[in-house]
């Protein structure tokens, strides 16, 4: 059973991630319907624009990270791009297999946050100890 601090961090992770998701959705809709941007371009542009804001939220609120910001941001961007690739690949694989598209979406909703959290906790925002 996780300790109370881990549970608090998971809740903060979910709240920050939820806020980032809402920002992504809003930006996507603005690009798609307000500016007439193609769907994939609207998706990618919104996703990329949310990365710095999501980084700040996860860094300050979720992990309360005080280490090397440059290193952490670089790792956060890599983690975000991996999540984008993973989610796109999962939806594509489900579609290619002829399965119900909802399976890809549900799989993405379960797998991507889990992998993202683990990468952030154990790589992106891991505090280095000097020897």
N, CA and C atoms as an extended XYZ file, in Angstrom:
393
Properties=species:S:1:pos:R:3:atomname:S:1:resname:S:1:resid:I:1 pbc="F F F"
N         0.849       -1.185        0.000 N   UNK     1
C         0.000        0.000        0.000 CA  UNK     1
C         0.894        1.248        0.000 C   UNK     1
N         0.619        2.178       -0.928 N   UNK     2
C         1.415        3.406       -0.956 CA  UNK     2
C         1.200        4.230        0.312 C   UNK     2
N         2.244        4.974        0.685 N   UNK     3
C         2.101        5.831        1.861 CA  UNK     3
C         1.285        7.079        1.499 C   UNK     3
N         0.939        7.864        2.498 N   UNK     4
C         0.061        9.016        2.310 CA  UNK     4
C         0.693       10.061        1.391 C   UNK     4
N         2.014       10.238        1.472 N   UNK     5
C         2.686       11.215        0.601 CA  UNK     5
C         2.592       10.805       -0.867 C   UNK     5
N         2.737        9.518       -1.135 N   UNK     6
C         2.615        9.028       -2.510 CA  UNK     6
C         1.188        9.235       -3.017 C   UNK     6
N         0.214        8.969       -2.186 N   UNK     7
C        -1.184        9.175       -2.579 CA  UNK     7
C        -1.476       10.648       -2.855 C   UNK     7
N        -0.910       11.541       -2.028 N   UNK     8
C        -1.077       12.982       -2.254 CA  UNK     8
C        -0.439       13.387       -3.582 C   UNK     8
N         0.751       12.836       -3.853 N   UNK     9
C         1.443       13.160       -5.107 CA  UNK     9
C         0.637       12.662       -6.299 C   UNK     9
N         0.066       11.478       -6.197 N   UNK    10
C        -0.763       10.943       -7.289 CA  UNK    10
C        -1.989       11.825       -7.531 C   UNK    10
N        -2.588       12.327       -6.469 N   UNK    11
C        -3.729       13.228       -6.615 CA  UNK    11
C        -3.299       14.525       -7.289 C   UNK    11
N        -2.168       15.085       -6.864 N   UNK    12
C        -1.657       16.311       -7.496 CA  UNK    12
C        -1.336       16.055       -8.966 C   UNK    12
N        -0.748       14.890       -9.264 N   UNK    13
C        -0.437       14.520      -10.645 CA  UNK    13
C        -1.716       14.502      -11.484 C   UNK    13
N        -2.769       13.909      -10.942 N   UNK    14
C        -4.044       13.831      -11.658 CA  UNK    14
C        -4.650       15.225      -11.871 C   UNK    14
N        -4.560       16.081      -10.876 N   UNK    15
C        -5.118       17.432      -10.999 CA  UNK    15
C        -4.349       18.258      -12.027 C   UNK    15
N        -3.024       18.212      -11.957 N   UNK    16
C        -2.210       18.962      -12.926 CA  UNK    16
C        -2.426       18.398      -14.325 C   UNK    16
N        -2.446       17.077      -14.436 N   UNK    17
C        -2.684       16.451      -15.732 CA  UNK    17
C        -4.062       16.781      -16.279 C   UNK    17
N        -5.051       16.825      -15.395 N   UNK    18
C        -6.404       17.199      -15.817 CA  UNK    18
C        -6.462       18.628      -16.332 C   UNK    18
N        -5.782       19.525      -15.634 N   UNK    19
C        -5.731       20.923      -16.080 CA  UNK    19
C        -5.031       21.027      -17.436 C   UNK    19
N        -3.941       20.291      -17.610 N   UNK    20
C        -3.221       20.298      -18.893 CA  UNK    20
C        -4.106       19.731      -20.003 C   UNK    20
N        -4.865       18.712      -19.682 N   UNK    21
C        -5.766       18.110      -20.667 CA  UNK    21
C        -6.840       19.106      -21.086 C   UNK    21
N        -7.382       19.843      -20.132 N   UNK    22
C        -8.380       20.861      -20.471 CA  UNK    22
C        -7.776       21.970      -21.340 C   UNK    22
N        -6.541       22.380      -21.020 N   UNK    23
C        -5.863       23.390      -21.848 CA  UNK    23
C        -5.650       22.861      -23.263 C   UNK    23
N        -5.201       21.608      -23.360 N   UNK    24
C        -5.006       20.976      -24.664 CA  UNK    24
C        -6.321       20.972      -25.443 C   UNK    24
N        -7.399       20.559      -24.787 N   UNK    25
C        -8.695       20.501      -25.458 CA  UNK    25
C        -9.150       21.869      -25.935 C   UNK    25
N        -9.015       22.871      -25.079 N   UNK    26
C        -9.407       24.223      -25.458 CA  UNK    26
C        -8.602       24.756      -26.627 C   UNK    26
N        -7.294       24.582      -26.566 N   UNK    27
C        -6.446       25.039      -27.666 CA  UNK    27
C        -6.760       24.294      -28.958 C   UNK    27
N        -6.976       22.996      -28.848 N   UNK    28
C        -7.308       22.201      -30.038 CA  UNK    28
C        -8.573       22.726      -30.700 C   UNK    28
N        -9.582       23.027      -29.887 N   UNK    29
C       -10.841       23.534      -30.432 CA  UNK    29
C       -10.665       24.905      -31.065 C   UNK    29
N        -9.864       25.753      -30.437 N   UNK    30
C        -9.592       27.077      -31.007 CA  UNK    30
C        -8.910       26.933      -32.361 C   UNK    30
N        -7.867       26.097      -32.413 N   UNK    31
C        -7.155       25.915      -33.682 CA  UNK    31
C        -8.055       25.291      -34.743 C   UNK    31
N        -8.814       24.280      -34.341 N   UNK    32
C        -9.636       23.535      -35.289 CA  UNK    32
C       -10.821       24.353      -35.794 C   UNK    32
N       -11.612       24.878      -34.878 N   UNK    33
C       -12.843       25.552      -35.270 CA  UNK    33
C       -12.704       27.065      -35.376 C   UNK    33
N       -11.880       27.660      -34.550 N   UNK    34
C       -11.718       29.109      -34.593 CA  UNK    34
C       -10.801       29.579      -35.710 C   UNK    34
N        -9.739       28.799      -35.943 N   UNK    35
C        -8.751       29.219      -36.944 CA  UNK    35
C        -8.767       28.357      -38.203 C   UNK    35
N        -9.566       27.295      -38.190 N   UNK    36
C        -9.684       26.450      -39.378 CA  UNK    36
C        -8.470       25.585      -39.653 C   UNK    36
N        -7.704       25.278      -38.632 N   UNK    37
C        -6.516       24.442      -38.775 CA  UNK    37
C        -6.939       22.991      -38.984 C   UNK    37
N        -6.189       22.264      -39.781 N   UNK    38
C        -6.466       20.842      -39.993 CA  UNK    38
C        -6.396       20.104      -38.653 C   UNK    38
N        -7.174       19.030      -38.520 N   UNK    39
C        -7.309       18.327      -37.243 CA  UNK    39
C        -5.969       17.856      -36.677 C   UNK    39
N        -5.145       17.200      -37.472 N   UNK    40
C        -3.875       16.689      -36.953 CA  UNK    40
C        -2.946       17.836      -36.566 C   UNK    40
N        -2.933       18.883      -37.357 N   UNK    41
C        -2.101       20.047      -37.037 CA  UNK    41
C        -2.594       20.722      -35.753 C   UNK    41
N        -3.915       20.831      -35.597 N   UNK    42
C        -4.480       21.423      -34.388 CA  UNK    42
C        -4.096       20.590      -33.172 C   UNK    42
N        -4.188       19.283      -33.305 N   UNK    43
C        -3.824       18.357      -32.225 CA  UNK    43
C        -2.360       18.531      -31.834 C   UNK    43
N        -1.474       18.479      -32.807 N   UNK    44
C        -0.041       18.557      -32.525 CA  UNK    44
C         0.358       19.918      -31.971 C   UNK    44
N        -0.162       20.963      -32.540 N   UNK    45
C         0.164       22.311      -32.080 CA  UNK    45
C        -0.299       22.517      -30.635 C   UNK    45
N        -1.517       22.118      -30.334 N   UNK    46
C        -2.033       22.253      -28.969 CA  UNK    46
C        -1.205       21.412      -28.004 C   UNK    46
N        -0.877       20.194      -28.411 N   UNK    47
C        -0.103       19.296      -27.552 CA  UNK    47
C         1.254       19.914      -27.222 C   UNK    47
N         1.925       20.433      -28.246 N   UNK    48
C         3.254       21.019      -28.045 CA  UNK    48
C         3.196       22.301      -27.205 C   UNK    48
N         2.148       23.086      -27.374 N   UNK    49
C         2.029       24.323      -26.604 CA  UNK    49
C         1.754       24.065      -25.127 C   UNK    49
N         1.133       22.956      -24.817 N   UNK    50
C         0.798       22.651      -23.428 CA  UNK    50
C         1.996       22.078      -22.668 C   UNK    50
N         2.986       21.547      -23.371 N   UNK    51
C         4.132       20.916      -22.700 CA  UNK    51
C         4.788       21.839      -21.668 C   UNK    51
N         5.144       23.092      -21.999 N   UNK    52
C         5.794       23.935      -20.973 CA  UNK    52
C         4.901       24.212      -19.764 C   UNK    52
N         3.614       24.408      -19.999 N   UNK    53
C         2.696       24.665      -18.883 CA  UNK    53
C         2.536       23.418      -18.015 C   UNK    53
N         2.444       22.279      -18.649 N   UNK    54
C         2.347       21.023      -17.904 CA  UNK    54
C         3.623       20.786      -17.108 C   UNK    54
N         4.762       21.090      -17.706 N   UNK    55
C         6.041       20.946      -17.006 CA  UNK    55
C         6.049       21.773      -15.720 C   UNK    55
N         5.645       23.042      -15.841 N   UNK    56
C         5.650       23.917      -14.661 CA  UNK    56
C         4.733       23.375      -13.565 C   UNK    56
N         3.567       22.898      -13.945 N   UNK    57
C         2.640       22.352      -12.964 CA  UNK    57
C         3.178       21.096      -12.300 C   UNK    57
N         3.706       20.183      -13.100 N   UNK    58
C         4.233       18.943      -12.520 CA  UNK    58
C         5.466       19.234      -11.667 C   UNK    58
N         6.318       20.139      -12.145 N   UNK    59
C         7.544       20.478      -11.409 CA  UNK    59
C         7.229       21.126      -10.061 C   UNK    59
N         6.368       22.126      -10.093 N   UNK    60
C         6.105       22.909       -8.881 CA  UNK    60
C         5.073       22.272       -7.960 C   UNK    60
N         4.001       21.756       -8.526 N   UNK    61
C         2.886       21.287       -7.704 CA  UNK    61
C         3.009       19.800       -7.365 C   UNK    61
N         3.195       18.980       -8.383 N   UNK    62
C         3.199       17.533       -8.143 CA  UNK    62
C         4.459       17.071       -7.436 C   UNK    62
N         5.614       17.408       -7.996 N   UNK    63
C         6.872       16.851       -7.489 CA  UNK    63
C         7.671       17.825       -6.638 C   UNK    63
N         7.256       19.093       -6.603 N   UNK    64
C         7.958       20.122       -5.821 CA  UNK    64
C         9.471       20.033       -6.046 C   UNK    64
N         9.831       19.966       -7.315 N   UNK    65
C        11.213       19.728       -7.743 CA  UNK    65
C        12.034       21.004       -7.653 C   UNK    65
N        13.208       20.900       -7.061 N   UNK    66
C        14.085       22.061       -6.908 CA  UNK    66
C        15.441       21.849       -7.579 C   UNK    66
N        15.569       20.791       -8.347 N   UNK    67
C        16.837       20.456       -8.981 CA  UNK    67
C        17.070       21.213      -10.278 C   UNK    67
N        17.883       20.647      -11.123 N   UNK    68
C        18.282       21.227      -12.407 CA  UNK    68
C        17.075       21.314      -13.347 C   UNK    68
N        16.567       22.532      -13.546 N   UNK    69
C        15.374       22.731      -14.375 CA  UNK    69
C        15.610       22.400      -15.836 C   UNK    69
N        16.789       22.745      -16.343 N   UNK    70
C        17.085       22.470      -17.750 CA  UNK    70
C        17.079       20.983      -18.054 C   UNK    70
N        17.747       20.234      -17.210 N   UNK    71
C        17.791       18.774      -17.373 CA  UNK    71
C        16.390       18.191      -17.237 C   UNK    71
N        15.650       18.659      -16.246 N   UNK    72
C        14.295       18.151      -16.016 CA  UNK    72
C        13.373       18.499      -17.189 C   UNK    72
N        13.488       19.724      -17.725 N   UNK    73
C        12.627       20.106      -18.850 CA  UNK    73
C        12.935       19.252      -20.074 C   UNK    73
N        14.210       19.032      -20.360 N   UNK    74
C        14.594       18.194      -21.492 CA  UNK    74
C        13.988       16.794      -21.333 C   UNK    74
N        14.115       16.228      -20.146 N   UNK    75
C        13.564       14.899      -19.891 CA  UNK    75
C        12.034       14.909      -19.948 C   UNK    75
N        11.425       16.003      -19.493 N   UNK    76
C         9.975       16.118      -19.541 CA  UNK    76
C         9.490       16.142      -20.990 C   UNK    76
N        10.182       16.897      -21.836 N   UNK    77
C         9.813       16.952      -23.256 CA  UNK    77
C         9.937       15.555      -23.879 C   UNK    77
N        11.033       14.855      -23.582 N   UNK    78
C        11.184       13.494      -24.106 CA  UNK    78
C        10.060       12.584      -23.620 C   UNK    78
N         9.708       12.696      -22.352 N   UNK    79
C         8.617       11.902      -21.786 CA  UNK    79
C         7.297       12.243      -22.471 C   UNK    79
N         7.045       13.521      -22.694 N   UNK    80
C         5.812       13.954      -23.354 CA  UNK    80
C         5.743       13.456      -24.788 C   UNK    80
N         6.869       13.519      -25.492 N   UNK    81
C         6.884       13.026      -26.874 CA  UNK    81
C         6.712       11.512      -26.922 C   UNK    81
N         7.289       10.805      -25.963 N   UNK    82
C         7.079        9.365      -25.872 CA  UNK    82
C         5.603        9.058      -25.607 C   UNK    82
N         4.975        9.829      -24.733 N   UNK    83
C         3.547        9.637      -24.442 CA  UNK    83
C         2.705        9.887      -25.693 C   UNK    83
N         3.069       10.917      -26.453 N   UNK    84
C         2.366       11.206      -27.703 CA  UNK    84
C         2.520       10.054      -28.686 C   UNK    84
N         3.743        9.555      -28.834 N   UNK    85
C         4.002        8.430      -29.737 CA  UNK    85
C         3.264        7.179      -29.270 C   UNK    85
N         3.307        6.914      -27.982 N   UNK    86
C         2.649        5.737      -27.431 CA  UNK    86
C         1.140        5.796      -27.635 C   UNK    86
N         0.541        6.940      -27.331 N   UNK    87
C        -0.909        7.057      -27.467 CA  UNK    87
C        -1.341        6.953      -28.925 C   UNK    87
N        -0.607        7.589      -29.808 N   UNK    88
C        -0.925        7.519      -31.233 CA  UNK    88
C        -0.763        6.098      -31.748 C   UNK    88
N         0.306        5.429      -31.329 N   UNK    89
C         0.556        4.057      -31.756 CA  UNK    89
C        -0.513        3.100      -31.243 C   UNK    89
N        -0.940        3.305      -30.019 N   UNK    90
C        -1.951        2.442      -29.431 CA  UNK    90
C        -3.278        2.582      -30.173 C   UNK    90
N        -3.688        3.798      -30.448 N   UNK    91
C        -4.933        4.022      -31.184 CA  UNK    91
C        -4.813        3.451      -32.601 C   UNK    91
N        -3.680        3.666      -33.246 N   UNK    92
C        -3.453        3.130      -34.595 CA  UNK    92
C        -3.505        1.601      -34.594 C   UNK    92
N        -2.847        0.968      -33.619 N   UNK    93
C        -2.808       -0.496      -33.564 CA  UNK    93
C        -4.206       -1.079      -33.369 C   UNK    93
N        -4.988       -0.465      -32.513 N   UNK    94
C        -6.354       -0.944      -32.281 CA  UNK    94
C        -7.178       -0.792      -33.559 C   UNK    94
N        -7.020        0.339      -34.218 N   UNK    95
C        -7.758        0.579      -35.468 CA  UNK    95
C        -7.326       -0.412      -36.548 C   UNK    95
N        -6.019       -0.633      -36.672 N   UNK    96
C        -5.482       -1.545      -37.671 CA  UNK    96
C        -5.949       -2.977      -37.417 C   UNK    96
N        -6.069       -3.342      -36.156 N   UNK    97
C        -6.523       -4.686      -35.793 CA  UNK    97
C        -8.026       -4.862      -35.998 C   UNK    97
N        -8.720       -3.797      -36.350 N   UNK    98
C       -10.151       -3.877      -36.590 CA  UNK    98
C       -10.979       -3.928      -35.315 C   UNK    98
N       -10.373       -3.543      -34.203 N   UNK    99
C       -11.089       -3.543      -32.932 CA  UNK    99
C       -11.893       -2.252      -32.777 C   UNK    99
N       -12.725       -2.225      -31.775 N   UNK   100
C       -13.517       -1.038      -31.466 CA  UNK   100
C       -12.561        0.097      -31.088 C   UNK   100
N       -12.646        1.268      -31.755 N   UNK   101
C       -11.734        2.376      -31.464 CA  UNK   101
C       -11.702        2.777      -29.991 C   UNK   101
N       -12.802        2.591      -29.302 N   UNK   102
C       -12.858        2.927      -27.880 CA  UNK   102
C       -11.786        2.194      -27.085 C   UNK   102
N       -11.416        0.983      -27.513 N   UNK   103
C       -10.381        0.222      -26.814 CA  UNK   103
C        -9.044        0.961      -26.837 C   UNK   103
N        -8.733        1.560      -27.963 N   UNK   104
C        -7.491        2.324      -28.067 CA  UNK   104
C        -7.502        3.549      -27.179 C   UNK   104
N        -8.643        4.203      -27.122 N   UNK   105
C        -8.771        5.398      -26.298 CA  UNK   105
C        -8.688        5.021      -24.816 C   UNK   105
N        -9.415        3.981      -24.435 N   UNK   106
C        -9.372        3.543      -23.035 CA  UNK   106
C        -7.977        3.055      -22.649 C   UNK   106
N        -7.337        2.331      -23.558 N   UNK   107
C        -5.972        1.872      -23.304 CA  UNK   107
C        -5.026        3.035      -23.106 C   UNK   107
N        -5.190        4.048      -23.929 N   UNK   108
C        -4.368        5.250      -23.816 CA  UNK   108
C        -4.611        5.940      -22.479 C   UNK   108
N        -5.865        6.028      -22.074 N   UNK   109
C        -6.205        6.696      -20.822 CA  UNK   109
C        -5.644        5.963      -19.609 C   UNK   109
N        -5.428        4.663      -19.723 N   UNK   110
C        -4.877        3.885      -18.615 CA  UNK   110
C        -3.346        3.816      -18.652 C   UNK   110
N        -2.809        3.517      -19.810 N   UNK   111
C        -1.379        3.236      -19.931 CA  UNK   111
C        -0.526        4.505      -19.923 C   UNK   111
N        -0.925        5.512      -20.677 N   UNK   112
C        -0.088        6.713      -20.828 CA  UNK   112
C         0.097        7.459      -19.504 C   UNK   112
N        -0.949        7.714      -18.722 N   UNK   113
C        -0.700        8.386      -17.438 CA  UNK   113
C         0.185        7.567      -16.499 C   UNK   113
N         0.010        6.254      -16.489 N   UNK   114
C         0.827        5.401      -15.630 CA  UNK   114
C         2.300        5.492      -16.016 C   UNK   114
N         2.586        5.339      -17.290 N   UNK   115
C         3.973        5.401      -17.764 CA  UNK   115
C         4.533        6.812      -17.548 C   UNK   115
N         3.728        7.828      -17.824 N   UNK   116
C         4.185        9.212      -17.635 CA  UNK   116
C         4.531        9.474      -16.173 C   UNK   116
N         3.665        9.032      -15.256 N   UNK   117
C         3.931        9.245      -13.837 CA  UNK   117
C         5.228        8.553      -13.419 C   UNK   117
N         5.378        7.306      -13.833 N   UNK   118
C         6.579        6.559      -13.448 CA  UNK   118
C         7.842        7.215      -13.998 C   UNK   118
N         7.782        7.679      -15.250 N   UNK   119
C         8.953        8.343      -15.838 CA  UNK   119
C         9.261        9.661      -15.122 C   UNK   119
N         8.218       10.385      -14.754 N   UNK   120
C         8.444       11.649      -14.054 CA  UNK   120
C         8.996       11.408      -12.649 C   UNK   120
N         8.437       10.437      -11.958 N   UNK   121
C         8.863       10.178      -10.576 CA  UNK   121
C        10.264        9.596      -10.496 C   UNK   121
N        10.611        8.743      -11.453 N   UNK   122
C        11.876        8.010      -11.347 CA  UNK   122
C        12.938        8.444      -12.353 C   UNK   122
N        12.642        9.477      -13.161 N   UNK   123
C        13.644        9.936      -14.116 CA  UNK   123
C        13.621       11.455      -14.263 C   UNK   123
N        12.489       12.014      -14.667 N   UNK   124
C        12.420       13.450      -14.961 CA  UNK   124
C        12.718       14.292      -13.727 C   UNK   124
N        12.008       14.023      -12.636 N   UNK   125
C        12.116       14.847      -11.436 CA  UNK   125
C        12.862       14.151      -10.308 C   UNK   125
N        13.673       13.204      -10.638 N   UNK   126
C        14.448       12.503       -9.627 CA  UNK   126
C        15.563       13.422       -9.137 C   UNK   126
N        15.585       13.679       -7.858 N   UNK   127
C        16.620       14.541       -7.279 CA  UNK   127
C        17.936       13.759       -7.229 C   UNK   127
N        18.969       14.373       -7.739 N   UNK   128
C        20.301       13.737       -7.697 CA  UNK   128
C        20.919       13.941       -6.327 C   UNK   128
N        21.578       12.913       -5.873 N   UNK   129
C        22.327       13.059       -4.623 CA  UNK   129
C        23.798       13.098       -4.986 C   UNK   129
N        24.487       14.079       -4.445 N   UNK   130
C        25.921       14.234       -4.710 CA  UNK   130
C        26.684       13.241       -3.869 C   UNK   130
N        27.689       12.629       -4.465 N   UNK   131
C        28.510       11.634       -3.756 CA  UNK   131
C        29.765       12.282       -3.232 C   UNK   131
